[in-house]
């Protein structure tokens, strides 16, 4: 995407985190209600100590799986309600799709690693409640370039999802391995030790 005359790929190393249940689905009950999703309203915690650089609140929530968004999207609100945290050395952590009214921080606030800063919602360019997390070189989803990052420790779960009539019905964990200083890849199932 070209922003301000420069090519940018802010989401190059971004991860969209969802929570998955024992049946292999991300929700229970009505898939058209945000509250049905397992990740909805989950506390969002700072991944590192830093200073809040920018926030946006007040973007309304989308209806899950709807072809239309609750707000007209632009470069400012594509992440929905969001927090940009400066973690040093020209790096920013972007937390997106947050629940309206749930942000507990404002620009200039200092935060500690693990501090609750908001709750998960379904705002901006989002089809269901999920956390969009990216590290980039500016406090913007679009006017930035993504930076690779890793987690201190995570557990990779080897899994299988059984299906009936094409629909998930059961999640089976076949094996797990704790890894250090890695980044989850697409469709990997991970848990974080101590969580």
Backbone as CSV, one residue per row, in Angstrom:
resi,resn,N_x,N_y,N_z,CA_x,CA_y,CA_z,C_x,C_y,C_z
1,UNK,0.856,-1.167,0.000,0.000,0.000,0.000,0.903,1.230,0.000
2,UNK,0.553,2.205,-0.834,1.314,3.453,-0.854,0.625,4.469,0.047
3,UNK,1.352,4.959,1.042,0.837,5.964,1.978,1.843,7.095,2.023
4,UNK,1.370,8.322,1.812,2.239,9.505,1.802,3.374,9.368,0.792
5,UNK,3.093,8.700,-0.324,4.077,8.568,-1.392,5.100,7.471,-1.207
6,UNK,4.985,6.670,-0.136,5.950,5.595,0.122,5.233,4.248,0.200
7,UNK,5.836,3.189,-0.360,5.226,1.865,-0.217,5.385,1.368,1.221
8,UNK,4.311,0.823,1.773,4.321,0.357,3.171,3.690,-1.030,3.262
9,UNK,4.190,-1.818,4.182,3.564,-3.102,4.512,3.566,-3.224,6.033
10,UNK,2.691,-2.470,6.682,2.630,-2.471,8.141,2.275,-3.821,8.728
11,UNK,1.459,-4.598,8.006,0.976,-5.882,8.526,1.855,-7.063,8.107
12,UNK,3.036,-6.792,7.609,3.889,-7.860,7.068,4.083,-9.018,8.051
13,UNK,4.286,-8.746,9.318,4.525,-9.813,10.306,3.395,-9.884,11.343
14,UNK,2.239,-9.328,11.014,1.108,-9.288,11.946,0.536,-10.683,12.184
15,UNK,-0.073,-10.839,13.344,-0.779,-12.077,13.689,-2.192,-11.704,14.113
16,UNK,-3.166,-12.463,13.617,-4.546,-12.368,14.088,-4.779,-13.550,15.021
17,UNK,-4.981,-13.256,16.306,-5.202,-14.293,17.309,-6.694,-14.482,17.539
18,UNK,-7.154,-15.734,17.457,-8.507,-16.109,17.849,-8.376,-17.136,18.964
19,UNK,-9.465,-17.366,19.664,-9.480,-18.416,20.678,-10.336,-19.551,20.140
20,UNK,-9.881,-20.762,20.331,-10.589,-21.910,19.764,-11.065,-22.827,20.888
21,UNK,-12.255,-23.377,20.726,-12.853,-24.231,21.754,-12.624,-25.708,21.499
22,UNK,-13.112,-26.557,22.400,-12.899,-28.003,22.285,-13.572,-28.623,21.063
23,UNK,-14.508,-27.886,20.455,-15.150,-28.405,19.241,-14.460,-27.899,17.974
24,UNK,-13.370,-27.141,18.121,-12.644,-26.647,16.965,-13.204,-25.365,16.379
25,UNK,-14.177,-24.758,17.051,-14.778,-23.508,16.581,-14.298,-22.336,17.431
26,UNK,-14.473,-21.141,16.896,-14.111,-19.929,17.627,-15.291,-19.353,18.395
27,UNK,-16.435,-19.996,18.325,-17.646,-19.489,18.984,-18.509,-20.648,19.469
28,UNK,-19.444,-20.330,20.366,-20.501,-21.241,20.797,-21.809,-20.492,20.639
29,UNK,-22.824,-21.135,20.114,-24.121,-20.477,19.976,-24.232,-19.717,18.667
30,UNK,-24.875,-18.571,18.721,-25.195,-17.769,17.537,-23.937,-17.120,16.965
31,UNK,-23.500,-17.494,15.762,-22.283,-16.921,15.183,-22.431,-15.462,14.761
32,UNK,-23.631,-14.914,14.864,-23.859,-13.518,14.498,-23.858,-12.577,15.701
33,UNK,-23.477,-13.101,16.877,-23.386,-12.288,18.097,-21.938,-12.253,18.569
34,UNK,-21.416,-11.070,18.829,-20.041,-10.954,19.320,-19.827,-11.744,20.601
35,UNK,-20.811,-11.721,21.500,-20.675,-12.395,22.791,-20.559,-13.917,22.658
36,UNK,-20.896,-14.476,21.494,-20.779,-15.919,21.275,-19.334,-16.355,21.051
37,UNK,-18.455,-15.408,20.749,-17.075,-15.743,20.406,-16.221,-15.866,21.663
38,UNK,-15.410,-16.918,21.710,-14.629,-17.232,22.900,-13.649,-16.130,23.262
39,UNK,-13.120,-15.434,22.266,-12.126,-14.388,22.528,-12.763,-13.065,22.929
40,UNK,-14.055,-12.900,22.683,-14.715,-11.616,22.918,-14.607,-11.183,24.378
41,UNK,-14.277,-9.940,24.600,-14.189,-9.303,25.914,-13.005,-9.811,26.739
42,UNK,-12.073,-10.533,26.118,-10.863,-10.991,26.798,-9.991,-9.791,27.157
43,UNK,-9.394,-9.761,28.344,-8.469,-8.665,28.662,-7.255,-8.708,27.731
44,UNK,-6.865,-7.548,27.242,-5.673,-7.408,26.406,-4.583,-6.814,27.287
45,UNK,-3.435,-7.485,27.318,-2.340,-7.026,28.163,-1.157,-6.578,27.310
46,UNK,-0.414,-5.626,27.828,0.776,-5.126,27.131,1.792,-6.249,27.005
47,UNK,2.356,-6.403,25.811,3.331,-7.468,25.588,4.714,-7.093,26.096
48,UNK,4.930,-5.807,26.343,6.226,-5.321,26.832,5.997,-4.011,27.563
49,UNK,6.958,-3.581,28.337,6.881,-2.258,28.960,7.057,-1.208,27.874
50,UNK,6.363,-0.086,28.028,6.489,0.971,27.033,5.648,2.173,27.377
51,UNK,5.464,3.029,26.383,4.677,4.255,26.521,3.609,4.266,25.442
52,UNK,2.388,4.596,25.822,1.304,4.644,24.849,1.522,5.846,23.927
53,UNK,1.579,5.565,22.626,1.852,6.598,21.625,0.581,7.126,20.987
54,UNK,-0.426,6.263,20.809,-1.675,6.679,20.162,-2.778,5.696,20.533
55,UNK,-4.003,6.187,20.517,-5.170,5.337,20.749,-6.314,5.834,19.877
56,UNK,-7.278,4.969,19.666,-8.546,5.350,19.048,-9.623,4.564,19.759
57,UNK,-10.685,5.251,20.169,-11.823,4.614,20.815,-13.077,5.203,20.188
58,UNK,-14.199,4.519,20.353,-15.464,5.035,19.851,-15.910,4.440,18.530
59,UNK,-15.108,3.569,17.910,-15.534,2.896,16.688,-16.532,1.810,17.095
60,UNK,-17.736,1.780,16.488,-18.738,0.791,16.890,-18.355,-0.622,16.469
61,UNK,-18.954,-1.598,17.142,-18.641,-2.996,16.853,-19.409,-3.503,15.636
62,UNK,-18.730,-4.370,14.897,-19.326,-5.035,13.745,-20.191,-6.200,14.211
63,UNK,-21.112,-6.598,13.350,-21.838,-7.848,13.538,-20.981,-8.935,12.915
64,UNK,-20.646,-9.988,13.660,-19.792,-11.027,13.100,-20.374,-11.618,11.817
65,UNK,-19.482,-11.915,10.886,-19.802,-12.560,9.608,-20.671,-11.709,8.683
66,UNK,-20.885,-10.443,9.025,-21.682,-9.547,8.177,-20.821,-9.040,7.024
67,UNK,-21.417,-8.873,5.835,-20.653,-8.342,4.706,-20.378,-6.838,4.813
68,UNK,-21.011,-6.165,5.764,-20.792,-4.725,5.933,-20.192,-4.443,7.307
69,UNK,-19.414,-3.379,7.373,-18.791,-2.967,8.630,-19.683,-1.930,9.314
70,UNK,-19.544,-1.818,10.625,-20.359,-0.878,11.404,-19.957,0.577,11.143
71,UNK,-18.727,0.788,10.669,-18.239,2.142,10.369,-17.551,2.114,9.010
72,UNK,-17.636,3.208,8.283,-16.917,3.313,7.020,-15.421,3.363,7.331
73,UNK,-14.663,2.488,6.694,-13.244,2.363,7.015,-12.384,3.357,6.246
74,UNK,-11.335,3.829,6.930,-10.343,4.712,6.319,-8.991,4.381,6.947
75,UNK,-7.944,5.101,6.566,-6.614,4.800,7.093,-6.521,4.976,8.605
76,UNK,-7.385,5.821,9.164,-7.329,6.086,10.608,-8.022,5.015,11.445
77,UNK,-9.093,4.415,10.914,-9.877,3.489,11.740,-9.883,2.050,11.236
78,UNK,-9.001,1.724,10.284,-8.991,0.371,9.734,-8.750,-0.674,10.823
79,UNK,-8.012,-0.330,11.862,-7.785,-1.240,12.986,-8.877,-1.187,14.028
80,UNK,-9.916,-0.399,13.751,-10.974,-0.229,14.746,-10.427,0.534,15.934
81,UNK,-10.972,0.267,17.100,-10.410,0.854,18.318,-9.054,0.193,18.531
82,UNK,-8.032,1.009,18.767,-6.688,0.449,18.841,-5.829,1.172,19.856
83,UNK,-4.707,0.526,20.162,-3.658,1.108,21.001,-2.337,0.914,20.276
84,UNK,-1.541,1.974,20.205,-0.171,1.903,19.705,0.748,2.151,20.890
85,UNK,1.614,1.193,21.180,2.535,1.296,22.321,3.970,1.365,21.808
86,UNK,4.692,2.409,22.192,6.106,2.521,21.823,6.916,1.701,22.810
87,UNK,7.694,0.738,22.267,8.473,-0.138,23.143,9.973,0.102,22.997
88,UNK,10.351,1.155,22.284,11.763,1.535,22.190,12.387,1.202,20.854
89,UNK,13.511,1.861,20.571,14.313,1.620,19.362,13.488,1.706,18.091
90,UNK,12.549,2.661,18.036,11.734,2.839,16.839,10.723,1.736,16.597
91,UNK,10.321,1.020,17.644,9.357,-0.073,17.514,8.071,0.265,18.252
92,UNK,6.962,-0.090,17.617,5.630,0.122,18.174,4.856,-1.186,18.092
93,UNK,4.123,-1.498,19.155,3.201,-2.627,19.142,1.809,-2.057,18.910
94,UNK,1.119,-2.621,17.921,-0.239,-2.188,17.588,-1.210,-3.291,18.004
95,UNK,-2.205,-2.918,18.805,-3.254,-3.824,19.266,-4.561,-3.335,18.620
96,UNK,-5.226,-4.184,17.837,-6.383,-3.724,17.062,-7.652,-4.505,17.358
97,UNK,-8.783,-3.903,16.975,-10.139,-4.457,17.048,-10.644,-4.511,18.487
98,UNK,-10.305,-3.497,19.270,-10.649,-3.483,20.689,-12.100,-3.064,20.920
99,UNK,-12.625,-3.476,22.053,-14.018,-3.205,22.417,-14.193,-1.719,22.729
100,UNK,-15.242,-1.097,22.182,-15.464,0.323,22.468,-15.594,0.583,23.967
101,UNK,-14.953,1.648,24.441,-15.042,2.050,25.833,-14.198,1.228,26.794
102,UNK,-13.414,0.280,26.272,-12.659,-0.604,27.166,-11.208,-0.183,27.371
103,UNK,-10.725,0.782,26.612,-9.325,1.186,26.737,-9.085,1.804,28.108
104,UNK,-8.023,1.367,28.776,-7.699,1.870,30.113,-6.478,2.776,30.102
105,UNK,-5.971,3.078,28.903,-4.770,3.897,28.764,-5.013,5.020,27.770
106,UNK,-4.119,6.022,27.823,-4.184,7.156,26.886,-2.762,7.524,26.483
107,UNK,-2.604,8.260,25.384,-1.260,8.637,24.955,-0.469,9.294,26.086
108,UNK,0.782,8.877,26.213,1.668,9.382,27.256,1.761,8.482,28.474
109,UNK,0.772,7.585,28.662,0.805,6.670,29.811,1.948,5.675,29.672
110,UNK,2.622,5.397,30.783,3.624,4.337,30.855,2.904,3.055,31.254
111,UNK,3.257,1.947,30.603,2.633,0.667,30.944,3.710,-0.368,31.204
112,UNK,3.363,-1.351,32.031,4.252,-2.466,32.349,3.852,-3.680,31.526
113,UNK,4.796,-4.542,31.255,4.482,-5.803,30.578,3.452,-6.560,31.405
114,UNK,2.405,-7.054,30.755,1.357,-7.795,31.449,0.227,-6.939,31.993
115,UNK,0.348,-5.620,31.899,-0.708,-4.722,32.386,-1.907,-4.766,31.437
116,UNK,-3.120,-4.866,31.986,-4.328,-4.835,31.162,-4.512,-3.431,30.600
117,UNK,-4.680,-3.347,29.273,-4.799,-2.048,28.609,-6.131,-1.873,27.881
118,UNK,-6.874,-2.970,27.672,-8.168,-2.896,26.984,-8.818,-4.272,27.028
119,UNK,-9.956,-4.384,26.325,-10.631,-5.670,26.177,-10.884,-5.890,24.682
120,UNK,-10.934,-7.157,24.299,-11.064,-7.511,22.893,-12.490,-7.325,22.388
121,UNK,-12.596,-6.741,21.205,-13.887,-6.539,20.568,-13.864,-6.983,19.119
122,UNK,-14.677,-6.311,18.311,-14.820,-6.646,16.889,-15.058,-5.352,16.123
123,UNK,-14.030,-4.512,16.022,-14.166,-3.204,15.398,-13.179,-3.052,14.247
124,UNK,-13.490,-2.126,13.353,-12.614,-1.891,12.212,-12.759,-2.988,11.180
125,UNK,-11.670,-3.307,10.489,-11.678,-4.318,9.428,-11.601,-5.704,10.063
126,UNK,-12.732,-6.157,10.589,-12.785,-7.393,11.362,-14.103,-8.109,11.109
127,UNK,-14.026,-9.427,10.859,-15.247,-10.199,10.611,-15.709,-10.977,11.836
128,UNK,-14.829,-11.103,12.838,-15.203,-11.732,14.104,-14.220,-11.255,15.166
129,UNK,-14.570,-11.355,16.452,-13.648,-10.922,17.492,-12.307,-11.658,17.403
130,UNK,-11.254,-10.867,17.275,-9.889,-11.403,17.244,-8.933,-10.265,17.555
131,UNK,-7.758,-10.599,18.043,-6.737,-9.592,18.311,-5.769,-9.541,17.144
132,UNK,-5.684,-8.395,16.509,-4.655,-8.156,15.494,-3.474,-7.536,16.229
133,UNK,-2.314,-8.187,16.133,-1.108,-7.721,16.815,-0.005,-7.571,15.777
134,UNK,0.607,-6.404,15.755,1.751,-6.209,14.868,2.783,-5.325,15.552
135,UNK,4.034,-5.524,15.172,5.119,-4.648,15.590,5.573,-3.944,14.323
136,UNK,5.727,-2.614,14.409,6.057,-1.843,13.219,6.890,-0.620,13.599
137,UNK,7.269,0.153,12.587,8.204,1.263,12.814,7.538,2.626,12.998
138,UNK,6.208,2.654,13.122,5.470,3.902,13.360,4.141,3.551,14.016
139,UNK,3.527,4.493,14.730,2.265,4.194,15.418,1.054,4.265,14.482
140,UNK,1.100,3.507,13.388,0.034,3.496,12.385,-0.028,2.122,11.743
141,UNK,-1.242,1.633,11.471,-1.387,0.345,10.800,-0.970,0.438,9.340
142,UNK,-1.310,1.541,8.696,-1.063,1.674,7.264,0.232,2.402,6.941
143,UNK,0.550,3.459,7.673,1.739,4.271,7.376,2.936,3.785,8.190
144,UNK,3.245,2.499,8.029,4.368,1.895,8.755,4.844,0.680,7.984
145,UNK,5.958,0.153,8.416,6.460,-1.118,7.902,6.575,-2.093,9.063
146,UNK,6.146,-3.315,8.809,6.192,-4.341,9.836,7.604,-4.762,10.187
147,UNK,7.787,-5.143,11.443,9.078,-5.578,11.969,8.881,-6.989,12.529
148,UNK,9.792,-7.931,12.234,9.645,-9.273,12.813,9.783,-9.237,14.334
149,UNK,9.122,-10.162,14.989,9.181,-10.256,16.444,9.015,-11.702,16.855
150,UNK,9.296,-11.967,18.109,9.170,-13.319,18.630,8.671,-13.249,20.063
151,UNK,8.165,-14.380,20.534,7.695,-14.495,21.910,8.755,-15.223,22.733
152,UNK,8.917,-14.822,23.995,9.911,-15.457,24.862,9.701,-16.965,24.932
153,UNK,8.422,-17.363,25.099,8.112,-18.778,25.240,6.665,-19.014,24.828
154,UNK,6.428,-20.104,24.117,5.064,-20.497,23.786,5.022,-21.997,23.581
155,UNK,3.830,-22.540,23.724,3.650,-23.977,23.545,2.951,-24.195,22.207
156,UNK,3.623,-24.901,21.301,3.030,-25.271,20.027,2.263,-26.567,20.203
157,UNK,0.990,-26.545,19.827,0.130,-27.715,19.982,-0.076,-28.363,18.607
158,UNK,0.319,-29.622,18.480,-0.011,-30.374,17.264,-1.452,-30.833,17.448
159,UNK,-2.314,-30.483,16.504,-3.737,-30.740,16.710,-4.407,-31.294,15.460
160,UNK,-5.607,-31.821,15.695,-6.463,-32.308,14.619,-7.876,-31.822,14.915
161,UNK,-8.575,-31.371,13.894,-9.978,-30.985,14.054,-10.819,-31.958,13.241
162,UNK,-11.638,-32.753,13.938,-12.560,-33.673,13.262,-13.769,-32.891,12.792
163,UNK,-14.279,-33.259,11.627,-15.417,-32.551,11.034,-16.543,-33.519,10.691
164,UNK,-17.746,-32.980,10.712,-18.922,-33.728,10.270,-19.703,-32.804,9.356
165,UNK,-19.996,-33.271,8.172,-20.686,-32.456,7.164,-19.949,-31.139,6.935
166,UNK,-18.613,-31.205,6.981,-17.790,-30.022,6.725,-17.649,-29.070,7.897
167,UNK,-18.322,-29.349,9.008,-18.290,-28.458,10.169,-17.410,-29.050,11.278
168,UNK,-16.622,-28.201,11.970,-15.797,-28.712,13.076,-16.671,-29.273,14.194
169,UNK,-16.264,-30.431,14.722,-17.029,-31.010,15.839,-16.143,-31.380,17.026
170,UNK,-14.822,-31.535,16.799,-13.959,-31.948,17.901,-12.515,-31.552,17.619
171,UNK,-11.871,-30.976,18.639,-10.457,-30.619,18.570,-9.677,-31.597,19.433
172,UNK,-8.654,-32.226,18.864,-7.813,-33.159,19.602,-6.382,-32.649,19.579
173,UNK,-5.797,-32.501,20.764,-4.376,-32.152,20.881,-3.602,-33.449,20.846
174,UNK,-2.724,-33.597,19.858,-1.974,-34.839,19.694,-0.595,-34.789,20.349
175,UNK,-0.027,-33.586,20.444,1.298,-33.441,21.022,1.529,-31.956,21.275
176,UNK,2.467,-31.633,22.143,2.796,-30.232,22.365,4.277,-30.101,22.673
177,UNK,4.830,-28.950,22.292,6.238,-28.671,22.500,6.391,-27.221,22.928
178,UNK,7.106,-26.973,24.011,7.409,-25.609,24.421,8.619,-25.145,23.616
179,UNK,8.483,-23.987,22.981,9.577,-23.426,22.200,9.909,-22.040,22.742
180,UNK,11.125,-21.631,22.544,11.597,-20.335,23.024,11.922,-19.441,21.831
181,UNK,11.635,-18.155,22.001,12.018,-17.117,21.050,11.605,-17.450,19.615
182,UNK,10.304,-17.705,19.453,9.754,-17.988,18.135,8.490,-17.190,17.915
183,UNK,8.029,-17.203,16.673,6.793,-16.550,16.272,5.853,-17.618,15.734
184,UNK,4.592,-17.640,16.160,3.653,-18.612,15.592,3.443,-18.340,14.104
185,UNK,3.239,-19.393,13.362,2.978,-19.295,11.932,1.484,-19.494,11.678
186,UNK,1.068,-19.279,10.443,-0.344,-19.359,10.085,-0.946,-20.708,10.477
187,UNK,-2.117,-20.655,11.093,-2.897,-21.818,11.510,-2.241,-22.664,12.603
188,UNK,-1.214,-22.146,13.263,-0.652,-22.877,14.392,-1.498,-22.610,15.631
189,UNK,-1.642,-23.642,16.433,-2.358,-23.541,17.693,-1.310,-23.381,18.787
190,UNK,-1.412,-22.288,19.536,-0.426,-22.019,20.574,-1.128,-21.680,21.887
191,UNK,-0.435,-21.995,22.969,-0.813,-21.492,24.285,0.446,-20.859,24.865
192,UNK,0.245,-19.972,25.804,1.368,-19.287,26.409,1.538,-19.798,27.828
193,UNK,2.710,-20.366,28.142,2.939,-20.884,29.505,2.621,-19.818,30.560
194,UNK,1.963,-20.260,31.617,1.605,-19.343,32.693,0.282,-18.630,32.466
195,UNK,-0.387,-18.929,31.378,-1.680,-18.288,31.073,-2.812,-19.252,31.267
